[in-house]
Amino acid sequence: MECYSYRVKCPLTFYLLFSCLISLSLAQSATSNLPFKAVNLGGWLVAEGWIKPSLFKGIPNGDLLDGTQVQFMSGKLGKYLSAESGGGTILVANRPNPSGWETFRLWRINESTFNLRVFNKQFVGLNGGNEVVAVSSEADTSETFQIVRKDDDPRRVRIKAPNGFFLQAKTEASVTADFPVDTDWRDDDPSVFVMTIITILEGEYQLTNGYGPERALQVMREHWSTYITEEDFMFMSENGLNAVRIPVGWWIMSDPTPPKPFVGGSLEALDNAFTWAQKYNMKVIVDLHAVPGSQNGNEHSGTRDGYEEWGDSYIQETVAVIDFLAARYGNKPSFAAIELMNEPVAPGVTIEDLSKYYKAGYDAGRKYSSSAYVILSNRLGPADRRELLSLGQSLSGSVIDVHYYNLYSDKFKNMNVQENIDFIYNERAAELSDVTTPNGPLSFCRGMDCSVVSKWSKDGRLRKLCKRPTRCIWTSHG
Ligand SMILES: *[C@@H]1O[C@H](CO)[C@@H](O)[C@H](O)[C@H]1NC(C)=O
């Protein structure tokens, strides 16, 4: 494996699925088998619908999951329900075109019962009488609604309020919960709405809460024990990979009884991964992919409804997860690195909060291993890509993880291996040299898509890790 010419040093080369990896301050590291040729085991211990859609197939009313965004148009008025001012006051039914204030995020209670969270994060509820408002920051019984779908047309719905009556849009200015049960679903029935689903989230929260506790436990255990197995480690090792990055969720710390709706068992799976890694002489990078509060609102952050809420108040809890993981694995020979947080997004996650957390998380990780790398993920979104350089320089054995995707654009679709490599050389050179400093030695990895891996793998078995493009990395170059 050669270093690219513009590198100052090449201590650590990840060929990670999603990421390019920058390493800093590596002088102390005792990690032996650099560069890492690693694959990201995405979708295993943090479920993601786009990686394994079949996981979600058995969920009843599976398009109404936590975080599903819906809009309701009154059939009678031809106008959309809207949380006036985005929330904090009444609901109205007067908007011809839906946007943020007309969008409701579901919190799923069970397959037909939900809380509805509005733009400003209040929940739809009753004001004590029949008036429908969005004023409460907590979801309790008076914020709990049943969505009744028409049998032969699930887009047509009625919304049953906790008082037993149905919502109706009597006039554009008045939405009340006082319509009786009976309906024949006529167009001019003011309790009938046309529901449009804008976005569906499919992450571990949605999966486990969608199935409910018993079924979720079965589904997750089956997934954990079959999706990645010892055979995969053997195969990866035989084919030249020497490391894996394993995304985990914050709830792994409370295994076997994590907070609902998460279910226990992922810790045992991670233990197994360490056993297998050791057996096949591979390294493990433990990646805290989902943190409490969500650092990016993406489904892979374990979010309930897509709001990014991680910040200062969550630092202590998040550091505790790092402490737990490092304590458990810090002395394992396969433990190569801990990544403190995957893909925080600016501007929601501030650089102040993040730096504070990274310092504390670094200390927690370092307590249990003097040689493991501690990986700091750069912020995605509008952020200076050099913003962590000085912090990284001050933390010995830290690594900055930057995610430049060779995907999500049509131009990558038909690129072959060499073209992917050339793209890194030619198009990423500026970005990468930006995060390279003379005293902050660096290397990077590139994300490759799966078609590349499929070509590379002889018998195609690694495709198992590649349910969709991009789950894998390409590992050999000339
Ligand atoms: C869903 O939850 C509501 C409120 O707790 C309850 O009344 C209803 O019976 C539940 N429905 C199902 C299908 O479990």
The ligand as a MOL file (V3000), in Angstrom:
LIG
                    3D

  0  0  0     0  0            999 V3000
M  V30 BEGIN CTAB
M  V30 COUNTS 14 14 0 0 0
M  V30 BEGIN ATOM
M  V30 1 C -52.9110 1.4890 20.8840 0
M  V30 2 O -52.7880 2.3330 22.0090 0
M  V30 3 C -54.0110 2.9190 22.4090 0
M  V30 4 C -53.7080 3.9400 23.4680 0
M  V30 5 O -52.9000 3.4080 24.4590 0
M  V30 6 C -54.9900 1.8370 22.8600 0
M  V30 7 O -56.2060 2.4080 23.2340 0
M  V30 8 C -55.1930 0.8870 21.6820 0
M  V30 9 O -56.0070 -0.2000 22.0930 0
M  V30 10 C -53.8790 0.3580 21.1680 0
M  V30 11 N -54.1040 -0.3520 19.9230 0
M  V30 12 C -53.4780 -1.4520 19.5990 0
M  V30 13 C -53.7770 -2.0170 18.2620 0
M  V30 14 O -52.6900 -1.9820 20.3480 0
M  V30 END ATOM
M  V30 BEGIN BOND
M  V30 1 1 1 2
M  V30 2 1 1 10
M  V30 3 1 2 3
M  V30 4 1 3 4
M  V30 5 1 3 6
M  V30 6 1 4 5
M  V30 7 1 6 7
M  V30 8 1 6 8
M  V30 9 1 8 9
M  V30 10 1 8 10
M  V30 11 1 10 11
M  V30 12 1 11 12
M  V30 13 1 12 13
M  V30 14 2 12 14
M  V30 END BOND
M  V30 END CTAB
M  END
